[in-house]
Amino acid sequence: MTVEAQTEALASVPGVVVKNLFVKDKKNRLYIISAAPDTKVDLGVISARLGTGKGGVRFAPEEALGEVLQVAAGSVTPLAAANPEAAKVVVLLDSRLQGAGALFVHPLVNTASLQMSGAALGAAMQALGREAIWVDLELDPKIDRDNPPDLAKYTVAAEAKPAADAAAPAAASSSAPAKAAAPAAPAPSTSAPAAAKAAKGGKGGPAKAGAAAPAVSAYEVHQRLTDVEHTTAQLLDKVSAVLAGKAFSEAAAGLDPYAARRLTADLESALSAFKNAAFTMGYKAGKGEVVAMATKQFA
């Protein structure tokens, strides 16, 4: 639904319809820009303010709507920040909306409009674990060596977010009483040369004893757990180890090549079906929670 169509449908209800742009920069970092309908958003200026050059920002591909924001075309909304897949998406809010008494935003679907004040929108972003970033979108500041891009700090924060997110699960697990051991995330397979290199400490020589392992963020764990190809390889190796006493790559050497490939493809297809079903159920449940929360607390 376009802003014009939404404005026409809500003509009898006082309030400001928020227009939303979903864009990406040349480093494939994603942004939601939420603005008043009459705010002029110059992507060239926004790009320069983000530190990506004059032509570094353009509209994001349509497939990113479903994969990252988990919404359909025409349903872009700042509330899409609730989805885990959108953890690294930066949301920029028009400062002209901050003091508005009534705004209309999509509650993850474009078949309804959620009314809230500008202050409630900021509170909603904070409730989702996000900073409410209010920006003068029409500002065209001078940018040079003495005047760095004013919005670049938000792109840096987005890149660092996964590492920062790791602290929350760690803190929660250390403070809460232990009830049951959680299943460990599957570790990626490591080739012999890579393992040898890791043991030597890479280019810097032998690894120091007692060196802390690099933090693994919740986002990275999620990506690992949903890697169908990696999970398929793990399952095949485990089954092969039980039945043949060797890794699947070794056991497959005595099989018909077509049969081995077909087995792998069939297992990947089955795991993909489970993954898609889980995503669909999670999306529906998450959407209901976001709409219910916003309706009860921020309407």
Secondary structure, DSSP 8 states (H G I E B T S, - for coil): --HHHHHHHTTTS-SEE-EEEEEEETT--EEEEEE-TT----HHHHHHHTTS-TT-EEE--THHIIIII---TT---GGGGGSGGGTT-EEEEEGGGTT-S-EEE-SSSTT--EEE-HHHHHHHHHHTT---EEE-TT-----SSSS--TTHHHHHHHHHHHHHHTHHHHHHHHHS---S-----------HHHHHHHHHTGGG-S--TT-------HHHHHHHHT-HHHHHHHHHHHHHHHHHSS-HHHHGGGS-HHHHHHHHHHHHHHHHHHHHHHHHHHHHHHHHHHHHHHHHHH-
